[in-house]
Amino acid sequence: MEGYLISDKEKLKKILQKTGVSRSELARRLEVSYKTVYRWLDKDIKPHLAQSRDIDQLFKEYVDLRSFVLEIRNKLKDPIKILKANKRLKDQFFLEMTYNSNAIEGSRMTKKDTEMAFEGRKVKGKEIFEILEAVNHKNALQFLMESIRANYKIDEKYILKLHEIVMYNFNNKLPGKYRTGFVNLTNTEVPLPPPQDVPLRMGKFIKEINRYGSDPIGKISRDHYEFEAIHPFFDGNGRVGRLIMITQLLSKGFPPAIIQIEDRYKYYMALGKGDTGDFKNIIQMVCDSVIKGF
């Protein structure tokens, strides 16, 4: 899949094209010399890893990644068929997705711990509930893969089933049922809807979820924010929300976007900006994760 990734040279060219800045200004923003930028662009010298990260950050700041994602999608075979036909790839996807999604929610399980839990082996030094969270998430992914197909229509039954599997054996969290009380979030200033409003808000959400329009990535990103803003369950909202996002992406021909643990704070910040109607960051983050998925 290396050929699908955007090179540093391409990123630099796009930044210059989109911003209209000079090479000298670009060098200043990247805190390198003009000669260094010249070598990158004209002599095919590759940047060092730290410089490559700076280029990537600037690229995401100025260039809308949606066009790249759509372009790549048109070059790739159906990701659903690829995942279903390649067990090694599917197992890797399950492991990466489960480890990162649970870690974002505070799990102490390492990737190796998660793999051992998948294999039914004993995981030393971890609580039984942490092991159960990993196995439950894997089972939810298995249900997702058994259900998914091109242009799959998400409904309430599907969302509740995902939650039921993710929260299996956590009976105090009401698996497969909307919350009946209030919950507090520390990473948002917008109050969550009261429990009596959740079924109505979810009804509206589900009515619109399968309507993608001409901007599927933008719609999927905004849907993810909306689901987290409703926060329909006592627990498991982040994990279920990311599973819904992957369902949407696969159904529209995109590979799964895995939000990685090292991006946790950028992810929370991107969702937080959605509170003010600014979805640029969450769209870029989903795009970046999709590109890595390719």
Backbone torsions as a table, in degrees:
resi	resn	phi	psi	omega
1	MET	NA	-1.0	-175.8
2	GLU	-54.2	-36.0	-176.1
3	GLY	-64.7	-16.3	-179.1
4	TYR	-86.8	-16.0	-177.8
5	LEU	-76.1	152.2	-178.2
6	ILE	-87.9	125.2	-178.6
7	SER	-74.0	161.4	177.4
8	ASP	-60.8	-38.1	179.5
9	LYS	-62.5	-43.5	177.6
10	GLU	-63.1	-40.2	179.1
11	LYS	-62.3	-44.7	179.3
12	LEU	-60.8	-43.2	179.5
13	LYS	-63.2	-40.9	179.6
14	LYS	-66.7	-38.8	178.2
15	ILE	-61.7	-46.8	178.8
16	LEU	-60.8	-41.3	-178.3
17	GLN	-67.5	-44.8	-174.6
18	LYS	-75.6	-35.4	-174.6
19	THR	-94.3	-26.0	-177.0
20	GLY	74.8	9.9	179.6
21	VAL	-75.9	159.7	177.7
22	SER	-80.4	166.8	175.9
23	ARG	-63.1	-35.3	178.7
24	SER	-63.2	-43.0	179.0
25	GLU	-66.8	-39.2	177.6
26	LEU	-61.4	-42.5	177.9
27	ALA	-61.4	-40.8	179.9
28	ARG	-63.1	-43.4	-178.4
29	ARG	-66.8	-30.5	179.1
30	LEU	-91.0	-2.4	179.0
31	GLU	58.1	45.9	174.4
32	VAL	-132.1	174.9	179.5
33	SER	-81.9	160.8	175.5
34	TYR	-60.1	-38.3	-178.3
35	LYS	-62.1	-36.0	179.2
36	THR	-64.4	-46.0	178.1
37	VAL	-61.6	-40.8	178.6
38	TYR	-58.8	-44.7	-179.2
39	ARG	-65.4	-39.2	178.3
40	TRP	-62.0	-44.2	-173.4
41	LEU	-83.9	-37.5	-170.9
42	ASP	-109.5	-16.6	-177.4
43	LYS	-116.2	4.6	178.7
44	ASP	57.2	30.4	172.7
45	ILE	-80.4	130.5	-178.2
46	LYS	-86.3	138.3	177.8
47	PRO	-66.2	157.0	171.4
48	HIS	-68.4	165.6	-175.0
49	LEU	-56.7	-46.6	-179.5
50	ALA	-63.3	-39.7	178.3
51	GLN	-67.1	-37.6	178.4
52	SER	-61.7	-38.8	178.2
53	ARG	-65.7	-40.4	178.7
54	ASP	-64.2	-40.4	177.9
55	ILE	-63.1	-43.8	-179.8
56	ASP	-61.9	-41.6	-179.7
57	GLN	-64.2	-43.9	178.7
58	LEU	-66.3	-38.6	178.8
59	PHE	-59.8	-47.4	-179.1
60	LYS	-67.4	-28.3	-179.5
61	GLU	-70.1	-35.1	-172.0
62	TYR	-109.9	-19.9	-173.5
63	VAL	-114.7	126.6	176.4
64	ASP	-71.4	119.7	-173.9
65	LEU	-81.0	-7.5	-175.0
66	ARG	-60.4	-38.5	-179.0
67	SER	-64.8	-36.5	177.5
68	PHE	-64.8	-43.2	-177.5
69	VAL	-64.5	-41.8	178.4
70	LEU	-66.4	-39.1	179.1
71	GLU	-63.2	-43.4	-179.6
72	ILE	-68.2	-39.3	180.0
73	ARG	-56.7	-38.0	-178.0
74	ASN	-69.7	-16.0	-180.0
75	LYS	-96.2	-10.8	-171.3
76	LEU	-105.7	145.9	174.1
77	LYS	-70.8	168.0	-178.1
78	ASP	-55.2	115.9	-178.1
79	PRO	-64.9	-26.4	178.2
80	ILE	-63.8	-47.1	179.5
81	LYS	-64.3	-38.4	179.5
82	ILE	-61.9	-47.2	-178.5
83	LEU	-66.7	-39.4	-178.1
84	LYS	-72.5	-27.1	-176.8
85	ALA	-89.9	-19.1	-174.3
86	ASN	-117.0	97.2	-176.2
87	LYS	-60.7	-41.1	-179.5
88	ARG	-60.3	-43.1	179.8
89	LEU	-67.2	-41.4	179.2
90	LYS	-64.4	-42.5	179.1
91	ASP	-62.9	-40.1	178.6
92	GLN	-64.9	-42.0	177.0
93	PHE	-60.3	-47.5	179.5
94	PHE	-58.5	-43.5	-178.1
95	LEU	-67.0	-49.5	-178.9
96	GLU	-62.1	-45.2	-177.8
97	MET	-64.7	-46.0	-178.0
98	THR	-65.9	-48.5	-179.1
99	TYR	-58.5	-51.6	-175.8
100	ASN	-68.3	-42.9	-177.2
101	SER	-65.3	-42.0	178.0
102	ASN	-70.6	-36.4	179.3
103	ALA	-64.1	-37.4	177.1
104	ILE	-58.5	-32.9	-179.0
105	GLU	-87.9	4.2	174.3
106	GLY	105.1	4.9	178.9
107	SER	-63.2	142.2	177.9
108	ARG	-92.0	-1.2	-178.3
109	MET	-66.4	129.7	173.6
110	THR	-80.3	174.0	177.5
111	LYS	-63.6	-39.0	178.3
112	LYS	-65.4	-42.0	176.5
113	ASP	-57.8	-44.0	-178.2
114	THR	-62.9	-41.6	178.7
115	GLU	-63.1	-41.1	179.1
116	MET	-65.4	-39.5	177.7
117	ALA	-62.7	-40.5	177.8
118	PHE	-59.5	-36.1	-176.2
119	GLU	-86.3	0.2	179.0
120	GLY	77.2	15.8	-180.0
121	ARG	-88.0	159.8	-180.0
122	LYS	-72.0	134.6	179.5
123	VAL	-111.1	109.1	-175.7
124	LYS	-70.8	142.2	172.2
125	GLY	76.5	9.0	-179.9
126	LYS	-119.4	145.4	179.1
127	GLU	-71.5	154.4	-179.2
128	ILE	-61.1	-34.1	-178.3
129	PHE	-68.3	-31.2	178.6
130	GLU	-68.4	-39.6	177.8
131	ILE	-66.8	-41.3	179.3
132	LEU	-63.2	-38.6	177.7
133	GLU	-59.4	-40.5	-179.9
134	ALA	-67.0	-47.1	-179.0
135	VAL	-64.9	-41.3	178.4
136	ASN	-60.3	-42.7	-178.1
137	HIS	-66.1	-40.0	176.7
138	LYS	-60.5	-42.9	179.9
139	ASN	-64.5	-35.0	177.1
140	ALA	-66.1	-39.7	176.7
141	LEU	-64.8	-37.8	178.0
142	GLN	-63.7	-42.3	176.7
143	PHE	-62.5	-41.0	178.2
144	LEU	-59.3	-47.8	-177.2
145	MET	-67.9	-31.9	177.1
146	GLU	-72.1	-26.6	-176.2
147	SER	-90.7	-33.1	-166.9
148	ILE	-70.1	145.7	172.1
149	ARG	-157.9	169.7	179.7
150	ALA	-58.3	134.8	179.7
151	ASN	57.8	34.6	177.9
152	TYR	-60.3	136.6	-179.8
153	LYS	-97.8	114.7	177.8
154	ILE	-77.6	135.9	175.4
155	ASP	-131.5	178.4	-177.4
156	GLU	-62.4	-40.0	-179.0
157	LYS	-58.3	-41.3	-179.2
158	TYR	-65.2	-45.3	-179.2
159	ILE	-63.8	-44.3	179.9
160	LEU	-65.8	-34.5	178.3
161	LYS	-67.5	-41.3	175.7
162	LEU	-56.4	-46.1	-178.8
163	HIS	-65.7	-39.6	179.3
164	GLU	-59.4	-40.7	-179.3
165	ILE	-73.0	-45.1	-179.7
166	VAL	-60.7	-34.8	-176.4
167	MET	-104.0	19.0	-180.0
168	TYR	-56.6	129.9	-179.3
169	ASN	74.4	6.5	171.2
170	PHE	-107.2	68.7	-169.1
171	ASN	-63.0	-28.4	178.8
172	ASN	-70.5	-11.3	178.3
173	LYS	-94.1	4.7	179.7
174	LEU	55.0	66.0	-179.7
175	PRO	-56.0	128.2	177.3
176	GLY	76.9	12.6	-179.7
177	LYS	-133.2	146.7	177.6
178	TYR	-67.6	154.7	-179.8
179	ARG	-65.4	148.5	-179.8
180	THR	-112.0	6.0	179.8
181	GLY	-143.9	-176.5	-178.3
182	PHE	-85.8	150.7	172.1
183	VAL	-130.3	152.1	179.7
184	ASN	-111.5	137.8	175.2
185	LEU	-117.1	139.9	-178.9
186	THR	-92.6	-16.1	-173.8
187	ASN	-104.0	24.0	175.7
188	THR	-148.5	146.0	177.5
189	GLU	-98.7	-6.9	180.0
190	VAL	-87.4	125.1	-179.2
191	PRO	-65.0	142.1	176.9
192	LEU	-75.1	151.5	179.0
193	PRO	-63.3	144.9	176.4
194	PRO	-63.0	156.3	-173.9
195	PRO	-56.8	-34.0	-179.0
196	GLN	-68.5	-19.0	178.8
197	ASP	-90.0	-12.5	-174.3
198	VAL	-61.3	-48.3	-179.8
199	PRO	-59.1	-38.4	179.4
200	LEU	-68.0	-45.4	179.4
201	ARG	-63.2	-39.9	179.1
202	MET	-69.1	-34.8	177.3
203	GLY	-60.3	-44.6	178.3
204	LYS	-66.2	-41.3	179.9
205	PHE	-60.3	-47.9	-177.4
206	ILE	-68.5	-32.3	178.6
207	LYS	-61.8	-32.4	-175.9
208	GLU	-101.0	-11.1	-167.6
209	ILE	-63.5	-30.5	-177.1
210	ASN	-93.7	8.7	177.7
211	ARG	-101.9	104.7	-171.8
212	TYR	-98.1	-24.7	179.7
213	GLY	64.2	-151.9	-175.9
214	SER	-90.8	-1.8	-178.1
215	ASP	-130.2	71.5	-174.4
216	PRO	-59.8	-40.5	-178.4
217	ILE	-66.5	-42.9	177.4
218	GLY	-61.5	-41.9	-179.6
219	LYS	-65.9	-44.3	-179.9
220	ILE	-62.9	-39.8	179.2
221	SER	-65.5	-44.5	179.2
222	ARG	-67.2	-36.3	176.3
223	ASP	-61.0	-40.0	-179.8
224	HIS	-63.2	-44.2	176.4
225	TYR	-59.7	-46.6	-175.7
226	GLU	-60.9	-42.7	179.5
227	PHE	-61.5	-45.5	-179.6
228	GLU	-67.3	-30.4	178.8
229	ALA	-71.2	-32.8	175.4
230	ILE	-72.6	-40.0	179.3
231	HIS	50.5	64.2	-168.4
232	PRO	-72.4	-13.7	-174.9
233	PHE	-117.1	161.6	175.8
234	PHE	-65.5	-35.7	-179.0
235	ASP	-153.6	160.6	177.2
236	GLY	88.1	7.1	-177.1
237	ASN	-62.7	-42.2	-179.9
238	GLY	-64.9	-46.5	-178.5
239	ARG	-64.4	-45.9	179.4
240	VAL	-65.9	-40.2	179.3
241	GLY	-60.2	-40.4	179.3
242	ARG	-72.5	-31.9	175.0
243	LEU	-67.1	-38.8	176.2
244	ILE	-63.2	-43.5	179.6
245	MET	-60.0	-42.4	178.8
246	ILE	-66.1	-38.9	176.3
247	THR	-59.2	-45.3	179.4
248	GLN	-62.9	-46.1	-178.2
249	LEU	-61.1	-49.3	179.9
250	LEU	-61.8	-39.6	-177.9
251	SER	-65.3	-24.5	179.9
252	LYS	-103.1	14.1	173.2
253	GLY	88.9	9.3	177.8
254	PHE	-97.4	152.3	174.0
255	PRO	-74.6	165.0	-179.0
256	PRO	-67.0	140.1	176.8
257	ALA	-98.8	116.7	178.7
258	ILE	-103.4	111.6	174.7
259	ILE	-73.6	119.7	-173.1
260	GLN	-89.3	152.0	-175.6
261	ILE	-57.4	-35.2	-179.5
262	GLU	-68.4	-13.9	177.9
263	ASP	-101.7	14.1	-174.3
264	ARG	-54.2	-47.4	-174.9
265	TYR	-72.9	-34.4	174.2
266	LYS	-64.6	-36.4	178.4
267	TYR	-64.9	-47.5	178.2
268	TYR	-63.2	-39.8	179.1
269	MET	-63.8	-41.7	180.0
270	ALA	-63.5	-42.7	176.9
271	LEU	-65.2	-39.3	178.9
272	GLY	-61.5	-36.9	178.9
273	LYS	-66.2	-26.2	176.1
274	GLY	-62.3	-23.5	178.1
275	ASP	-61.2	-25.3	-179.9
276	THR	-103.2	9.7	179.4
277	GLY	85.3	10.3	179.8
278	ASP	-100.3	106.6	-176.0
279	PHE	-106.2	6.3	-176.5
280	LYS	-57.4	-47.2	-175.5
281	ASN	-65.3	-41.9	-178.4
282	ILE	-71.3	-33.9	176.5
283	ILE	-64.8	-46.3	179.1
284	GLN	-61.9	-38.1	-178.8
285	MET	-67.7	-42.0	177.4
286	VAL	-63.8	-43.8	178.1
287	CYS	-58.8	-46.6	-179.2
288	ASP	-60.7	-41.6	179.6
289	SER	-67.5	-36.5	177.1
290	VAL	-65.5	-42.6	179.3
291	ILE	-61.1	-42.5	176.1
292	LYS	-63.7	-35.2	178.0
293	GLY	-62.5	-35.6	177.9
294	PHE	-62.1	NA	NA
